[in-house]
Amino acid sequence: MRIASGDMRTADGTEPAATDDAAPAGHTGTGQPDAGRAHGACADADRANDDRAGNDRADNDRAADDRAADDRAADDRAADDRAADERTRARADFEAFVKDVEPRLSRALAAAYGFEDGRDATAEALAYAFEHWDRLQHIANLPGYLFRVGQSRGRRRRQPVVFAVPDNTDHAFEPGLPAALGSLTGRQRLAVVLVYGYGYTLREVAELTGIRPTTVQNHLARGLSRLRSRMGVNDED
């Protein structure tokens, strides 16, 4: 083997074979770069796993929030349905009450305040009942309570009690009866009209007006006596 001008060749002119002392490119022979890359790869994998776990938690939280929102919406719909059912039942109960009570109430208030004012007082009393139905429907004697509500409305008018009857009507009663009824006191007129006009018992009048049956009896007797005197009718007639 000759060496000349930095050229290494064997005796036959070929280059000598590489020895095992030459390290692969990028490797220092200590193994440290490969360990660093492995550590970085593990760190990247850990961060990716953390990111996926965070995304999964966020997805689960959103799903939980969606379920909670759906549950609240379902509860709200159920509450609305219950409220609608309660309103429907309350309206049906009120309509049944009016159908039963309105004739009695209107007769009593008409007897107390005349046809026109009695009709207005009845309408105001029933309107009050509708507005406060949730509270009033449990009152034991609600017709009597509403009669007093109608009285408070009727008293505000303070007009003479008039039972106007058309002149061209065939009367089934004495023509002077409306004016004679108007001359009675309110309670006398109530007792006479309800007992003799509509066939109420003393107890029914007492329940409706809130006075005792014995007091109703006294007003009835005095009113009837005054009515007969006003119309010129004696007991023998």
C-alpha positions as a LaTeX table, in Angstrom:
\begin{tabular}{lrrr}
\hline
Residue & $x$ (\AA) & $y$ (\AA) & $z$ (\AA) \\
\hline
Met1 & 0.00 & 0.00 & 0.00 \\
Arg2 & 1.30 & 3.37 & $-0.98$ \\
Ile3 & 0.24 & 6.72 & 0.28 \\
Ala4 & 0.83 & 9.71 & $-1.89$ \\
Ser5 & $-0.61$ & 13.21 & $-1.90$ \\
Gly6 & $-3.31$ & 12.28 & 0.61 \\
Asp7 & $-4.44$ & 9.30 & $-1.44$ \\
Met8 & $-4.88$ & 5.97 & 0.28 \\
Arg9 & $-5.01$ & 3.02 & $-1.97$ \\
Thr10 & $-4.07$ & $-0.59$ & $-1.68$ \\
Ala11 & $-1.33$ & $-2.11$ & $-3.62$ \\
Asp12 & $-3.72$ & $-3.10$ & $-6.34$ \\
Gly13 & $-4.99$ & 0.50 & $-6.65$ \\
Thr14 & $-8.38$ & 0.09 & $-4.94$ \\
Glu15 & $-9.68$ & 2.13 & $-1.96$ \\
Pro16 & $-9.55$ & 0.40 & 1.37 \\
Ala17 & $-12.89$ & $-0.84$ & 2.82 \\
Ala18 & $-14.56$ & 1.21 & 5.53 \\
Thr19 & $-13.95$ & 0.03 & 9.04 \\
Asp20 & $-16.48$ & $-0.46$ & 11.83 \\
Asp21 & $-15.16$ & 2.67 & 13.51 \\
Ala22 & $-17.29$ & 4.93 & 11.27 \\
Ala23 & $-20.58$ & 5.99 & 13.05 \\
Pro24 & $-23.89$ & 6.38 & 11.18 \\
Ala25 & $-24.83$ & 9.87 & 10.12 \\
Gly26 & $-26.51$ & 11.86 & 12.85 \\
His27 & $-25.31$ & 9.57 & 15.61 \\
Thr28 & $-22.49$ & 10.50 & 17.92 \\
Gly29 & $-22.03$ & 7.04 & 19.23 \\
Thr30 & $-23.48$ & 7.89 & 22.67 \\
Gly31 & $-27.25$ & 7.17 & 21.93 \\
Gln32 & $-28.38$ & 10.58 & 23.32 \\
Pro33 & $-30.14$ & 12.05 & 20.20 \\
Asp34 & $-32.37$ & 8.94 & 19.85 \\
Ala35 & $-33.33$ & 9.14 & 23.54 \\
Gly36 & $-34.22$ & 12.83 & 23.19 \\
Arg37 & $-36.40$ & 12.18 & 20.19 \\
Ala38 & $-38.15$ & 9.33 & 22.03 \\
His39 & $-38.74$ & 11.56 & 25.05 \\
Gly40 & $-40.19$ & 14.31 & 22.81 \\
Ala41 & $-42.41$ & 11.84 & 21.04 \\
Cys42 & $-43.74$ & 10.61 & 24.39 \\
Ala43 & $-44.38$ & 14.18 & 25.49 \\
Asp44 & $-46.22$ & 14.89 & 22.26 \\
Ala45 & $-48.30$ & 11.76 & 22.73 \\
Asp46 & $-49.11$ & 12.76 & 26.32 \\
Arg47 & $-50.19$ & 16.24 & 25.20 \\
Ala48 & $-52.35$ & 14.73 & 22.48 \\
Asn49 & $-53.95$ & 12.38 & 25.01 \\
Asp50 & $-54.54$ & 15.31 & 27.36 \\
Asp51 & $-56.11$ & 17.30 & 24.55 \\
Arg52 & $-58.38$ & 14.40 & 23.61 \\
Ala53 & $-59.34$ & 13.93 & 27.26 \\
Gly54 & $-60.07$ & 17.66 & 27.59 \\
Asn55 & $-62.17$ & 17.59 & 24.44 \\
Asp56 & $-64.03$ & 14.53 & 25.73 \\
Arg57 & $-64.74$ & 16.28 & 29.02 \\
Ala58 & $-65.95$ & 19.38 & 27.20 \\
Asp59 & $-68.18$ & 17.25 & 24.99 \\
Asn60 & $-69.56$ & 15.47 & 28.06 \\
Asp61 & $-70.18$ & 18.81 & 29.80 \\
Arg62 & $-72.01$ & 20.17 & 26.76 \\
Ala63 & $-74.06$ & 17.00 & 26.53 \\
Ala64 & $-74.91$ & 17.27 & 30.24 \\
Asp65 & $-75.89$ & 20.92 & 29.79 \\
Asp66 & $-78.07$ & 19.99 & 26.82 \\
Arg67 & $-79.78$ & 17.24 & 28.83 \\
Ala68 & $-80.34$ & 19.63 & 31.74 \\
Ala69 & $-81.80$ & 22.23 & 29.37 \\
Asp70 & $-84.07$ & 19.59 & 27.84 \\
Asp71 & $-85.19$ & 18.52 & 31.32 \\
Arg72 & $-85.95$ & 22.12 & 32.29 \\
Ala73 & $-87.87$ & 22.67 & 29.08 \\
Ala74 & $-89.86$ & 19.48 & 29.70 \\
Asp75 & $-90.61$ & 20.62 & 33.26 \\
Asp76 & $-91.72$ & 24.03 & 31.98 \\
Arg77 & $-94.01$ & 22.42 & 29.40 \\
Ala78 & $-95.48$ & 20.13 & 32.05 \\
Ala79 & $-96.05$ & 23.10 & 34.38 \\
Asp80 & $-97.71$ & 25.04 & 31.55 \\
Asp81 & $-99.95$ & 22.07 & 30.78 \\
Arg82 & $-100.94$ & 21.75 & 34.44 \\
Ala83 & $-101.67$ & 25.47 & 34.65 \\
Ala84 & $-103.77$ & 25.29 & 31.48 \\
Asp85 & $-105.70$ & 22.33 & 32.88 \\
Glu86 & $-106.29$ & 24.21 & 36.14 \\
Arg87 & $-107.53$ & 27.27 & 34.24 \\
Thr88 & $-109.86$ & 25.08 & 32.20 \\
Arg89 & $-111.27$ & 23.42 & 35.32 \\
Ala90 & $-111.61$ & 26.77 & 37.09 \\
Arg91 & $-113.50$ & 28.25 & 34.15 \\
Ala92 & $-115.80$ & 25.22 & 33.98 \\
Asp93 & $-116.44$ & 25.45 & 37.74 \\
Phe94 & $-117.18$ & 29.16 & 37.48 \\
Glu95 & $-119.55$ & 28.71 & 34.56 \\
Ala96 & $-121.43$ & 26.01 & 36.46 \\
Phe97 & $-121.60$ & 28.29 & 39.51 \\
Val98 & $-122.97$ & 31.20 & 37.47 \\
Lys99 & $-125.59$ & 28.98 & 35.84 \\
Asp100 & $-126.80$ & 27.93 & 39.28 \\
Val101 & $-126.51$ & 31.22 & 41.19 \\
Glu102 & $-127.13$ & 34.01 & 38.67 \\
Pro103 & $-130.96$ & 33.68 & 38.61 \\
Arg104 & $-131.23$ & 33.84 & 42.41 \\
Leu105 & $-128.72$ & 36.66 & 42.68 \\
Ser106 & $-130.31$ & 38.76 & 39.96 \\
Arg107 & $-133.79$ & 38.36 & 41.47 \\
Ala108 & $-132.62$ & 39.45 & 44.89 \\
Leu109 & $-130.67$ & 42.46 & 43.60 \\
Ala110 & $-133.52$ & 43.45 & 41.32 \\
Ala111 & $-135.86$ & 43.31 & 44.32 \\
Ala112 & $-133.44$ & 45.50 & 46.27 \\
Tyr113 & $-132.55$ & 48.07 & 43.59 \\
Gly114 & $-135.02$ & 47.75 & 40.74 \\
Phe115 & $-134.69$ & 45.98 & 37.42 \\
Glu116 & $-132.01$ & 48.11 & 35.77 \\
Asp117 & $-129.74$ & 48.79 & 38.75 \\
Gly118 & $-130.25$ & 45.23 & 39.99 \\
Arg119 & $-129.07$ & 43.87 & 36.64 \\
Asp120 & $-125.99$ & 46.09 & 36.73 \\
Ala121 & $-125.25$ & 45.11 & 40.35 \\
Thr122 & $-125.54$ & 41.43 & 39.41 \\
Ala123 & $-123.11$ & 41.84 & 36.51 \\
Glu124 & $-120.60$ & 43.63 & 38.75 \\
Ala125 & $-120.89$ & 41.01 & 41.49 \\
Leu126 & $-120.29$ & 38.15 & 39.04 \\
Ala127 & $-117.40$ & 40.02 & 37.43 \\
Tyr128 & $-115.87$ & 40.38 & 40.89 \\
Ala129 & $-116.37$ & 36.64 & 41.46 \\
Phe130 & $-114.63$ & 35.79 & 38.18 \\
Glu131 & $-111.68$ & 38.07 & 38.96 \\
His132 & $-111.19$ & 36.54 & 42.43 \\
Trp133 & $-112.44$ & 33.03 & 41.73 \\
Asp134 & $-109.35$ & 31.27 & 43.10 \\
Arg135 & $-109.99$ & 32.81 & 46.51 \\
Leu136 & $-113.79$ & 33.01 & 46.52 \\
Gln137 & $-114.72$ & 29.54 & 45.30 \\
His138 & $-114.02$ & 28.06 & 48.74 \\
Ile139 & $-116.36$ & 30.41 & 50.62 \\
Ala140 & $-119.18$ & 28.44 & 52.25 \\
Asn141 & $-122.04$ & 30.80 & 51.31 \\
Leu142 & $-120.71$ & 32.40 & 48.17 \\
Pro143 & $-124.13$ & 33.51 & 46.81 \\
Gly144 & $-124.73$ & 35.45 & 50.03 \\
Tyr145 & $-121.25$ & 36.96 & 49.80 \\
Leu146 & $-121.87$ & 38.08 & 46.21 \\
Phe147 & $-125.24$ & 39.50 & 47.18 \\
Arg148 & $-123.43$ & 41.79 & 49.60 \\
Val149 & $-120.90$ & 42.65 & 46.87 \\
Gly150 & $-123.84$ & 43.58 & 44.63 \\
Gln151 & $-125.35$ & 45.63 & 47.45 \\
Ser152 & $-122.17$ & 47.67 & 47.77 \\
Arg153 & $-122.34$ & 48.38 & 44.02 \\
Gly154 & $-126.05$ & 49.19 & 44.12 \\
Arg155 & $-125.78$ & 51.54 & 47.08 \\
Arg156 & $-123.30$ & 53.71 & 45.26 \\
Arg157 & $-125.98$ & 54.68 & 42.75 \\
Arg158 & $-128.44$ & 55.93 & 45.40 \\
Gln159 & $-131.27$ & 56.18 & 42.88 \\
Pro160 & $-134.95$ & 55.63 & 43.63 \\
Val161 & $-135.97$ & 52.01 & 43.14 \\
Val162 & $-138.08$ & 51.74 & 40.01 \\
Phe163 & $-139.86$ & 48.69 & 38.61 \\
Ala164 & $-140.65$ & 50.01 & 35.17 \\
Val165 & $-143.28$ & 48.04 & 33.27 \\
Pro166 & $-144.30$ & 48.91 & 29.67 \\
Asp167 & $-147.77$ & 50.48 & 29.51 \\
Asn168 & $-148.88$ & 48.35 & 26.57 \\
Thr169 & $-148.19$ & 45.07 & 28.38 \\
Asp170 & $-151.00$ & 42.83 & 29.59 \\
His171 & $-150.30$ & 42.69 & 33.31 \\
Ala172 & $-150.81$ & 39.57 & 35.40 \\
Phe173 & $-150.67$ & 41.76 & 38.52 \\
Glu174 & $-152.14$ & 44.98 & 39.85 \\
Pro175 & $-150.82$ & 47.96 & 37.82 \\
Gly176 & $-150.06$ & 49.79 & 41.05 \\
Leu177 & $-147.88$ & 46.98 & 42.41 \\
Pro178 & $-144.49$ & 48.20 & 41.04 \\
Ala179 & $-144.87$ & 51.63 & 42.61 \\
Ala180 & $-146.09$ & 50.08 & 45.88 \\
Leu181 & $-143.05$ & 47.80 & 45.97 \\
Gly182 & $-140.81$ & 50.80 & 45.42 \\
Ser183 & $-142.24$ & 52.39 & 48.56 \\
Leu184 & $-141.06$ & 49.54 & 50.81 \\
Thr185 & $-137.73$ & 49.48 & 52.60 \\
Gly186 & $-135.02$ & 47.44 & 50.91 \\
Arg187 & $-135.27$ & 44.45 & 53.24 \\
Gln188 & $-139.07$ & 44.51 & 53.24 \\
Arg189 & $-139.07$ & 44.51 & 49.45 \\
Leu190 & $-136.51$ & 41.70 & 49.35 \\
Ala191 & $-138.56$ & 39.51 & 51.64 \\
Val192 & $-141.87$ & 40.17 & 49.86 \\
Val193 & $-140.52$ & 39.71 & 46.32 \\
Leu194 & $-138.41$ & 36.62 & 47.04 \\
Val195 & $-141.00$ & 34.83 & 49.21 \\
Tyr196 & $-144.22$ & 35.77 & 47.41 \\
Gly197 & $-142.80$ & 36.50 & 43.98 \\
Tyr198 & $-140.33$ & 33.63 & 43.56 \\
Gly199 & $-141.41$ & 31.13 & 46.22 \\
Tyr200 & $-138.27$ & 31.28 & 48.34 \\
Thr201 & $-138.38$ & 29.90 & 51.87 \\
Leu202 & $-137.41$ & 32.09 & 54.79 \\
Arg203 & $-134.20$ & 30.10 & 55.20 \\
Glu204 & $-133.27$ & 30.55 & 51.53 \\
Val205 & $-133.81$ & 34.30 & 51.81 \\
Ala206 & $-131.76$ & 34.34 & 55.01 \\
Glu207 & $-128.86$ & 32.46 & 53.38 \\
Leu208 & $-128.86$ & 34.72 & 50.36 \\
Thr209 & $-129.13$ & 38.01 & 52.23 \\
Gly210 & $-127.08$ & 37.13 & 55.31 \\
Ile211 & $-129.82$ & 37.88 & 57.84 \\
Arg212 & $-131.57$ & 35.53 & 60.28 \\
Pro213 & $-134.77$ & 33.74 & 59.28 \\
Thr214 & $-136.68$ & 35.38 & 62.13 \\
Thr215 & $-135.56$ & 38.78 & 60.86 \\
Val216 & $-136.68$ & 37.84 & 57.37 \\
Gln217 & $-140.08$ & 36.90 & 58.82 \\
Asn218 & $-140.38$ & 40.31 & 60.50 \\
His219 & $-139.48$ & 42.19 & 57.31 \\
Leu220 & $-141.90$ & 40.04 & 55.35 \\
Ala221 & $-144.81$ & 40.74 & 57.71 \\
Arg222 & $-144.14$ & 44.48 & 57.84 \\
Gly223 & $-143.59$ & 44.74 & 54.10 \\
Leu224 & $-146.75$ & 42.85 & 53.29 \\
Ser225 & $-148.79$ & 45.00 & 55.67 \\
Arg226 & $-147.39$ & 48.19 & 54.17 \\
Leu227 & $-147.93$ & 46.91 & 50.65 \\
Arg228 & $-151.59$ & 46.14 & 51.34 \\
Ser229 & $-152.09$ & 49.54 & 52.92 \\
Arg230 & $-150.47$ & 51.29 & 49.97 \\
Met231 & $-152.66$ & 49.43 & 47.49 \\
Gly232 & $-155.82$ & 49.77 & 49.56 \\
Val233 & $-156.19$ & 46.06 & 50.19 \\
Asn234 & $-157.38$ & 44.76 & 53.56 \\
Asp235 & $-156.96$ & 41.31 & 55.05 \\
Glu236 & $-160.48$ & 40.25 & 54.06 \\
Asp237 & $-159.62$ & 40.88 & 50.40 \\
\hline
\end{tabular}
